[in-house]
Amino acid sequence: METLYHQTNKQIHEVQSQMGRLETTDRQSVHLLENELQARIEQIFTHLERLEILASKEPPSRRQNAKLRVDQLKYDVQHLQTALRNFQHRRYAREAQEREREELMSRSFTTNDADTSIPIDDTLQFNSSLQSAHRGMDDLLGSGSSILNGLRDQRGTLKGTHKKMLDVANMLGLSNTVMRLIEKRATQDKFIMITGMLITCVIMFLVVKYLS
């Protein structure tokens, strides 16, 4: 179990390092990096399933601690999965906006004597733009719902991990200082989660306002 645990922990740190490259990768290659990161995350989840089985087979004196370590890895990789999805949703929204701007800029005009007219019925053009805006808002709301569901799942995992950490701490008779450090870490993670939810809601509001 120790070998697989350290291997999985190393993979998580490698994915964390590669996540920083997403913002600097060019548009032609970013989807390749996303696919690579998603494949590595899925591999980590497979390792975690194996680790959960191995942890359940540990001696009773070490079983609880082994499960706690696996839960911490699971929390870390879920955080990475959510971060990757958030980046993808932002990229999709940004590319949709760019496509709409390019379509508006590339629409041709025909010249007839001194008059310039748009070769498309105004009503059809308005309806088409309205439908595009509605589709964009529906996609954005669906993406936001997926992100919030992921954050709620992480919150549940965090609560379970926190409770297990307190149970293990009580069982092992850890000092009050260690207990406070554990609770401080849980509070910090909760603050990060709430901040991420607020930022996501603000982005959704701004994009919906822009599209409408």
Secondary structure, DSSP 8 states (H G I E B T S, - for coil): -HHHHHHHHHHHHHHHHHHTTTTTS-HHHHHHHHHHHHHHHHHHHHHHHHHHHHHHTS-HHHHHHHHHHHHHHHHHHHHHHHHHHHHHHHHHHHHHHHHHHHHHHH---EEETTEEE-SS-HHHHHHHHHHHHHHHHHHHHHHHHHHHHHHHHHHHHHHHHHHHHHHHHHHHT--HHHHHHHHHHHHHHHHHHHHHHHHHHHHHHHHHHHH-
